[in-house]
Amino acid sequence: MAGSFVADLHIHSPYAFACSKNLTLDNLAAGARRKGIDLLATGDFTHPIWADSLDSQLTACGDGLYEYGGIRFVPGTEISCVYRQGGRTRRIHVLVLVPTLEVAAALTNRLDRYGKLASDGRPTVSLSARQLLETALDCSPESLVIPAHAWTPWYGVYGSKAGFDSLEECFGDLAPMVRAVESGLSSDPTMNRAVPELAQRVVVSFSDAHSPGNLGREVTAFSGPLTWDGLATAVDRGGVAYTVEFYPEEGKYHYSGHRKCGVAYGTADLERYGPACPVCGRQLTLGVLHRVNEVSGRASVDANHPDEDGFVRGDEGGPPYARLIPLREIIAAVKGVGINTRTVAREYSFITDAVGSELDALLWASSSDLEAVTDETVARAIMQARIGQVRVTPGFDGQYGSVSLPG
């Protein structure tokens, strides 16, 4: 879309727990080009080895961003805040974006006394979310602090296990400085805008990529110039052109449930049967859909259907968004082979080379454009996925859901 840039600002490095060793700058840049992403966060800038790599390999562009392999980067990281508040242990994950690597180093130095930064690229610190926000703003008033995957039960700011009922409860007097929240894989913008305080803020979507293949599975297109000021202004003033989303049902905490016993409850089931597992009697993990309904005060929050161009445009007045299935998954389903096979890799490369990028194929290419570069069944499946002709099985209690195409 003209006048906008595509960003994925929640990613990780090889030094984050349970993340791929292939998350190198070379692979990140190559993956971003293939996906159609213009701007990446560096991820994990508090880790000393990764920070050294960033310092030695990134080139300052003079506009507040950095460059590597033809892709722009902004210093960014995810921090896990673990602390006591209101008689409960809180575990809140927060994204922090800063304007320079020098500010990143200053913030790292400040955080070093509160956690073992070298042990995990996504470090745990003994600071409250408010204290982290205050510290980041003290290092630079331009810092952007965004609650990560805001609704996930264990680590979201609104999470059922360790979160809060409002941003003000979490961030106190500094809540107005939180201008955006990340939706996470298990919720979409429609669900978030049902909450009054989020209707006044920017809802962003990023991949939380733990491996190169997951890069760009959710992205945000910001309106304005591809600079630090352009990014900061877009976050501050609601300059989102559109977002690209997982189907929220595919996220691993969308429904409430108990994975060990195979119990998954939607809203109606939870209201009818209660929060205890009917098999073992233990408390269910209350999912994102339930939690959004609880915080918003609405009985149910249902997404609207996409228009013919694949974008959902709701009545709440926010920017449009598209719910997509990754291209490799579509090819694998049509071909009847595994997602990591050579057949899928060859077809994926051929399509993206021909039309420009994965996002071009999934969002913008016409049916005739696709049929010119791939067989009719793959082209038709891409168009079906674009307009929501899919079957969805919701995820729950840490188990991903599934999205499949009609037979």
C-alpha positions as a printed NumPy array, in Angstrom:
array([[  0.   ,   0.   ,   0.   ],
       [  1.472,   3.332,  -1.094],
       [  2.795,   5.627,   1.635],
       [  3.253,   2.854,   4.189],
       [  5.922,   0.411,   5.328],
       [  5.532,  -3.136,   6.647],
       [  7.09 ,  -3.878,  10.049],
       [  7.659,  -6.918,  12.236],
       [  8.862,  -5.55 ,  15.562],
       [  8.656,  -8.611,  17.812],
       [ 11.329, -11.139,  16.903],
       [ 14.165, -12.943,  18.659],
       [ 17.834, -13.842,  18.24 ],
       [ 19.727, -17.145,  18.559],
       [ 20.289, -16.258,  22.224],
       [ 16.659, -16.337,  23.378],
       [ 15.373, -19.432,  25.148],
       [ 13.705, -21.984,  22.833],
       [ 14.589, -20.008,  19.709],
       [ 16.331, -21.171,  16.545],
       [ 20.085, -20.789,  16.137],
       [ 19.326, -19.776,  12.541],
       [ 18.037, -16.353,  13.6  ],
       [ 21.128, -14.614,  12.233],
       [ 21.117, -11.176,  10.658],
       [ 21.731, -12.773,   7.252],
       [ 18.718, -15.049,   7.614],
       [ 16.531, -12.329,   9.117],
       [ 17.286,  -9.942,   6.246],
       [ 16.775, -12.637,   3.608],
       [ 13.534, -13.74 ,   5.243],
       [ 12.244, -10.181,   5.454],
       [ 12.94 ,  -9.587,   1.751],
       [ 11.149, -12.803,   0.839],
       [  8.191, -12.02 ,   3.11 ],
       [  7.783,  -8.401,   1.987],
       [  8.844,  -6.769,   5.264],
       [ 10.56 ,  -3.358,   5.231],
       [ 11.434,  -2.947,   8.923],
       [ 12.483,  -5.455,  11.59 ],
       [ 13.255,  -5.021,  15.254],
       [ 16.694,  -6.306,  16.155],
       [ 15.283,  -8.4  ,  18.988],
       [ 17.162,  -9.204,  22.177],
       [ 19.467,  -6.161,  22.307],
       [ 20.054,  -6.746,  26.04 ],
       [ 22.023,  -9.952,  25.334],
       [ 25.755,  -9.101,  25.309],
       [ 26.789, -11.367,  22.419],
       [ 23.866, -10.33 ,  20.218],
       [ 24.441,  -6.665,  21.116],
       [ 28.054,  -6.978,  19.915],
       [ 26.814,  -8.467,  16.638],
       [ 24.386,  -5.596,  16.164],
       [ 27.069,  -2.991,  16.91 ],
       [ 29.531,  -4.51 ,  14.442],
       [ 27.164,  -5.417,  11.594],
       [ 24.378,  -2.825,  11.456],
       [ 24.933,   0.408,   9.541],
       [ 23.324,   3.616,  10.786],
       [ 21.141,   5.179,   8.082],
       [ 21.07 ,   8.716,   9.466],
       [ 17.285,   8.671,   9.865],
       [ 17.153,   6.903,  13.23 ],
       [ 17.158,   3.404,  11.739],
       [ 19.847,   0.876,  10.812],
       [ 20.434,  -1.274,   7.732],
       [ 21.623,  -4.783,   6.995],
       [ 21.131,  -6.79 ,   3.831],
       [ 18.76 ,  -4.252,   2.317],
       [ 16.4  ,  -4.305,   5.33 ],
       [ 15.944,  -1.567,   7.918],
       [ 16.266,  -2.407,  11.616],
       [ 15.209,  -0.634,  14.801],
       [ 16.681,  -1.538,  18.22 ],
       [ 14.023,  -3.568,  20.   ],
       [ 13.707,  -6.288,  22.598],
       [ 11.191,  -8.181,  24.73 ],
       [ 11.513,  -8.015,  28.517],
       [  9.81 , -10.296,  31.046],
       [  8.838,  -8.382,  34.204],
       [  8.212, -10.67 ,  37.184],
       [  7.091,  -8.99 ,  40.422],
       [  4.45 ,  -8.853,  43.139],
       [  1.571,  -6.416,  42.942],
       [ -1.89 ,  -6.51 ,  44.469],
       [ -1.131,  -9.672,  46.404],
       [ -0.316, -11.641,  43.245],
       [  2.774, -12.563,  41.264],
       [  2.713, -10.754,  37.928],
       [  4.51 , -11.932,  34.803],
       [  4.226,  -9.307,  32.093],
       [  6.073,  -9.362,  28.763],
       [  6.815,  -5.954,  27.293],
       [  8.311,  -4.816,  23.972],
       [ 10.754,  -1.929,  24.138],
       [ 11.822,  -0.007,  21.004],
       [ 14.479,   2.698,  21.26 ],
       [ 15.872,   5.214,  18.76 ],
       [ 19.562,   4.227,  18.804],
       [ 21.905,   1.427,  19.772],
       [ 23.458,   3.855,  22.256],
       [ 20.126,   4.156,  24.048],
       [ 19.801,   0.355,  23.899],
       [ 23.197,   0.045,  25.61 ],
       [ 22.225,   2.573,  28.272],
       [ 18.985,   0.729,  29.004],
       [ 20.834,  -2.597,  29.127],
       [ 23.237,  -1.126,  31.659],
       [ 20.324,   0.035,  33.811],
       [ 18.589,  -3.357,  33.649],
       [ 21.703,  -5.391,  34.418],
       [ 21.215,  -5.042,  38.19 ],
       [ 17.691,  -6.503,  37.986],
       [ 18.326,  -9.72 ,  36.068],
       [ 20.855, -12.026,  34.432],
       [ 20.799, -10.531,  30.961],
       [ 23.344, -12.932,  29.495],
       [ 21.246, -15.992,  30.374],
       [ 18.393, -15.331,  27.942],
       [ 17.797, -12.991,  25.016],
       [ 14.337, -12.422,  26.485],
       [ 15.544, -11.604,  30.004],
       [ 13.539, -11.728,  33.21 ],
       [ 13.919,  -8.651,  35.405],
       [ 12.658,  -7.932,  38.912],
       [ 10.984,  -4.687,  37.883],
       [  7.311,  -3.892,  37.588],
       [  5.994,  -3.042,  34.151],
       [  5.62 ,   0.548,  35.333],
       [  9.217,   0.646,  36.548],
       [ 10.426,  -0.731,  33.225],
       [  8.464,   1.927,  31.367],
       [  9.876,   4.647,  33.619],
       [ 13.424,   3.349,  33.143],
       [ 13.07 ,   3.206,  29.353],
       [ 11.698,   6.756,  29.223],
       [ 14.504,   7.926,  31.496],
       [ 17.048,   6.52 ,  29.029],
       [ 15.205,   8.249,  26.166],
       [ 11.848,  10.053,  26.208],
       [ 11.382,   8.71 ,  22.67 ],
       [ 11.327,   5.073,  23.823],
       [  8.258,   3.084,  22.807],
       [  6.962,   0.555,  25.343],
       [  4.286,  -1.863,  24.092],
       [  2.691,  -4.682,  26.137],
       [  3.477,  -7.887,  24.224],
       [  0.808, -10.457,  23.23 ],
       [ -1.481,  -8.59 ,  25.592],
       [ -4.03 , -11.357,  26.242],
       [ -2.02 , -14.562,  26.646],
       [ -2.872, -16.179,  30.012],
       [  0.628, -16.472,  31.454],
       [  2.481, -13.37 ,  30.268],
       [ -0.012, -10.855,  28.86 ],
       [ -0.886,  -7.574,  30.537],
       [ -4.54 ,  -8.706,  30.493],
       [ -3.729, -12.405,  30.96 ],
       [ -6.012, -14.555,  33.101],
       [ -3.137, -16.063,  35.099],
       [ -0.945, -13.088,  36.   ],
       [ -2.316,  -9.97 ,  34.347],
       [ -4.477,  -6.954,  35.146],
       [ -7.926,  -5.664,  34.302],
       [ -6.651,  -2.391,  32.857],
       [ -3.509,  -0.649,  31.671],
       [ -3.917,   1.888,  34.462],
       [ -3.857,  -0.897,  37.059],
       [ -0.611,  -2.152,  35.534],
       [  1.213,   1.069,  34.628],
       [ -0.373,   3.508,  37.088],
       [  0.177,   7.177,  36.363],
       [  2.337,   6.304,  33.338],
       [ -0.466,   4.438,  31.545],
       [ -1.012,   7.358,  29.11 ],
       [  2.554,   6.764,  27.862],
       [  1.507,   3.312,  26.631],
       [  0.238,   4.233,  23.192],
       [ -0.041,   0.747,  21.683],
       [ -0.603,  -2.894,  22.58 ],
       [  0.336,  -6.013,  20.647],
       [ -2.661,  -8.221,  19.868],
       [ -0.816, -11.563,  19.95 ],
       [ -1.682, -14.597,  17.842],
       [ -4.844, -15.511,  19.785],
       [ -6.677, -12.196,  19.344],
       [ -7.376,  -9.804,  16.492],
       [ -8.07 ,  -6.047,  16.31 ],
       [-11.857,  -6.473,  16.507],
       [-11.5  ,  -8.275,  19.819],
       [ -9.109,  -5.643,  21.18 ],
       [-11.229,  -2.67 ,  20.141],
       [-14.112,  -4.048,  22.176],
       [-12.163,  -2.848,  25.246],
       [-12.801,   0.912,  25.702],
       [ -9.238,   1.818,  26.704],
       [ -7.865,  -0.001,  23.638],
       [-10.269,   1.737,  21.278],
       [ -8.202,   4.864,  22.045],
       [ -4.857,   3.171,  21.387],
       [ -3.016,   1.579,  18.497],
       [ -3.364,  -2.192,  18.138],
       [ -0.278,  -3.663,  16.486],
       [  0.47 ,  -7.198,  15.335],
       [  3.9  ,  -8.825,  15.045],
       [  5.188, -12.376,  14.642],
       [  7.028, -13.133,  17.908],
       [  9.21 , -15.224,  15.596],
       [ 11.213, -17.934,  17.326],
       [ 12.549, -19.173,  13.976],
       [ 13.093, -17.619,  10.524],
       [ 10.096, -19.482,   9.096],
       [  7.716, -17.669,  11.479],
       [  8.956, -14.234,  10.506],
       [  6.12 , -12.025,   9.306],
       [  3.266, -14.374,  10.254],
       [  1.759, -11.207,  11.717],
       [  2.851,  -7.707,  10.654],
       [  1.755,  -4.081,  10.879],
       [  1.861,  -1.617,   7.989],
       [  2.487,   1.889,   9.312],
       [  1.584,   5.032,   7.394],
       [  4.401,   7.517,   6.858],
       [  8.109,   7.555,   6.071],
       [ 10.399,   4.638,   6.889],
       [ 12.352,   6.447,   9.628],
       [ 12.436,   6.389,  13.415],
       [ 10.332,   9.558,  13.509],
       [  7.903,   7.997,  11.037],
       [  7.521,   4.921,  13.243],
       [  7.229,   6.9  ,  16.486],
       [  4.656,   9.266,  14.998],
       [  2.593,   6.383,  13.632],
       [  2.505,   4.694,  17.051],
       [  1.719,   7.947,  18.863],
       [ -0.975,   9.137,  16.476],
       [ -2.605,   5.942,  15.334],
       [ -0.923,   5.786,  11.95 ],
       [ -1.615,   2.147,  11.109],
       [ -2.535,   1.483,   7.483],
       [ -3.469,  -2.167,   8.1  ],
       [ -2.359,  -5.272,   9.975],
       [ -1.924,  -8.88 ,   8.904],
       [ -3.196, -11.422,  11.425],
       [ -3.234, -15.086,  12.241],
       [ -6.738, -16.411,  12.431],
       [ -7.075, -15.831,  16.205],
       [ -8.598, -19.288,  16.593],
       [ -5.273, -20.696,  15.41 ],
       [ -3.486, -19.158,  18.392],
       [ -2.708, -21.595,  21.174],
       [ -4.732, -19.791,  23.861],
       [ -7.869, -18.702,  21.995],
       [-10.316, -21.062,  23.729],
       [-10.334, -22.008,  27.398],
       [ -9.417, -25.572,  28.161],
       [ -7.226, -28.301,  29.597],
       [ -4.866, -29.826,  27.046],
       [ -3.985, -32.917,  29.091],
       [ -7.626, -33.976,  29.188],
       [ -8.49 , -32.756,  25.685],
       [-11.117, -30.301,  26.944],
       [-11.712, -27.098,  24.956],
       [-14.463, -24.6  ,  25.816],
       [-15.791, -21.685,  23.847],
       [-17.737, -18.886,  25.496],
       [-21.055, -20.735,  25.649],
       [-19.471, -23.94 ,  26.98 ],
       [-17.608, -22.048,  29.696],
       [-20.784, -20.296,  30.806],
       [-22.705, -23.574,  30.833],
       [-20.184, -25.898,  32.475],
       [-17.961, -23.56 ,  34.49 ],
       [-14.16 , -23.213,  34.721],
       [-13.351, -26.682,  36.127],
       [-12.148, -29.5  ,  33.87 ],
       [-14.966, -32.091,  33.669],
       [-12.419, -34.925,  33.44 ],
       [ -9.965, -34.205,  36.272],
       [-11.587, -31.308,  38.136],
       [ -8.614, -28.97 ,  37.792],
       [ -9.035, -25.324,  36.826],
       [ -9.093, -24.76 ,  33.087],
       [ -6.63 , -22.339,  31.518],
       [ -8.972, -19.456,  30.716],
       [ -8.373, -18.425,  27.147],
       [ -8.097, -15.143,  25.305],
       [-11.662, -15.131,  23.988],
       [-13.049, -15.469,  27.525],
       [-10.671, -12.858,  28.88 ],
       [-11.532, -10.289,  26.185],
       [-15.217, -10.801,  26.911],
       [-14.571, -10.427,  30.636],
       [-12.536,  -7.21 ,  30.382],
       [-14.72 ,  -5.64 ,  27.694],
       [-17.948,  -6.485,  29.526],
       [-19.445,  -7.926,  26.351],
       [-21.065, -11.334,  26.076],
       [-19.144, -12.186,  22.917],
       [-16.754, -10.517,  20.539],
       [-17.02 , -11.853,  16.998],
       [-14.887, -10.735,  14.076],
       [-16.512,  -9.368,  10.943],
       [-16.114, -11.105,   7.603],
       [-13.554,  -9.872,   5.071],
       [-14.512,  -7.836,   2.022],
       [-13.737,  -9.06 ,  -1.488],
       [-10.184,  -7.724,  -1.21 ],
       [ -9.55 ,  -9.866,   1.879],
       [ -9.596,  -7.067,   4.468],
       [-11.875,  -6.919,   7.5  ],
       [-13.377,  -3.481,   8.039],
       [-15.322,  -3.294,  11.264],
       [-17.825,  -0.842,  12.656],
       [-15.39 ,   0.283,  15.358],
       [-13.52 ,   2.627,  13.021],
       [-10.043,   1.15 ,  13.337],
       [ -7.74 ,   0.314,  10.446],
       [ -8.528,  -2.74 ,   8.31 ],
       [ -6.818,  -6.063,   8.784],
       [ -6.355,  -9.29 ,   6.86 ],
       [ -6.4  , -12.808,   8.315],
       [ -4.066, -15.009,   6.31 ],
       [ -2.683, -18.533,   6.111],
       [  1.097, -18.653,   5.485],
       [  1.923, -19.44 ,   1.857],
       [  3.941, -22.558,   2.7  ],
       [  0.945, -23.996,   4.569],
       [ -1.316, -23.379,   1.584],
       [  1.092, -25.043,  -0.855],
       [  1.601, -28.023,   1.458],
       [ -2.153, -28.516,   1.874],
       [ -2.814, -28.399,  -1.869],
       [  0.108, -30.673,  -2.739],
       [ -0.59 , -33.09 ,   0.1  ],
       [  2.993, -32.974,   1.373],
       [  4.817, -31.74 ,   4.475],
       [  5.444, -28.049,   4.945],
       [  9.225, -28.524,   5.101],
       [  9.537, -30.602,   1.933],
       [ 11.516, -29.639,  -1.162],
       [  8.288, -29.534,  -3.156],
       [  6.942, -26.75 ,  -0.953],
       [ 10.275, -24.886,  -0.849],
       [ 10.547, -24.88 ,  -4.661],
       [  6.979, -23.724,  -5.214],
       [  7.245, -21.077,  -2.489],
       [ 10.435, -19.643,  -4.016],
       [  8.984, -19.682,  -7.534],
       [  5.799, -17.847,  -6.526],
       [  7.5  , -15.229,  -4.362],
       [ 10.203, -14.6  ,  -6.969],
       [  7.536, -14.075,  -9.608],
       [  5.127, -11.795,  -7.743],
       [  7.607, -10.007,  -5.445],
       [  7.069, -11.398,  -1.947],
       [  4.856, -13.651,   0.159],
       [  2.674, -10.723,   1.205],
       [  2.258,  -9.75 ,  -2.453],
       [  1.071, -13.282,  -3.221],
       [ -1.285, -13.53 ,  -0.251],
       [ -2.706,  -9.991,  -0.307],
       [ -2.293,  -8.191,  -3.594],
       [ -1.771, -10.531,  -6.551],
       [ -4.85 , -11.12 ,  -8.707],
       [ -6.124, -14.568,  -9.578],
       [ -4.752, -14.209, -13.09 ],
       [ -1.369, -13.077, -11.718],
       [ -1.205, -16.204,  -9.579],
       [ -2.389, -18.568, -12.297],
       [  0.422, -17.26 , -14.481],
       [  3.063, -18.47 , -12.01 ],
       [  1.54 , -21.518, -10.3  ],
       [ -1.046, -24.17 , -11.007],
       [ -4.738, -23.388, -10.791],
       [ -5.342, -25.325,  -7.557],
       [ -2.704, -23.359,  -5.632],
       [ -3.932, -20.054,  -7.069],
       [ -7.521, -20.883,  -6.126],
       [ -6.491, -21.9  ,  -2.611],
       [ -4.657, -18.579,  -2.099],
       [ -7.761, -16.663,  -3.166],
       [ -9.997, -18.795,  -0.914],
       [ -7.728, -18.143,   2.065],
       [ -7.717, -14.415,   1.294],
       [-11.501, -14.099,   1.543],
       [-11.904, -16.393,   4.54 ],
       [-13.196, -19.571,   2.902],
       [-11.538, -21.759,   5.524],
       [-12.305, -24.232,   8.303],
       [-10.967, -23.371,  11.741],
       [-10.398, -25.54 ,  14.825],
       [ -9.593, -23.308,  17.844],
       [ -6.441, -23.715,  19.917],
       [ -6.476, -23.953,  23.718],
       [ -4.197, -24.348,  26.754],
       [ -0.944, -24.105,  24.805],
       [ -2.075, -26.185,  21.816],
       [ -2.213, -24.383,  18.473],
       [ -5.462, -24.482,  16.553],
       [ -5.647, -25.318,  12.879],
       [ -6.921, -23.602,   9.768],
       [ -7.628, -25.67 ,   6.69 ],
       [ -8.985, -25.009,   3.23 ],
       [-12.15 , -26.553,   1.784],
       [-11.558, -29.846,   0.051]])
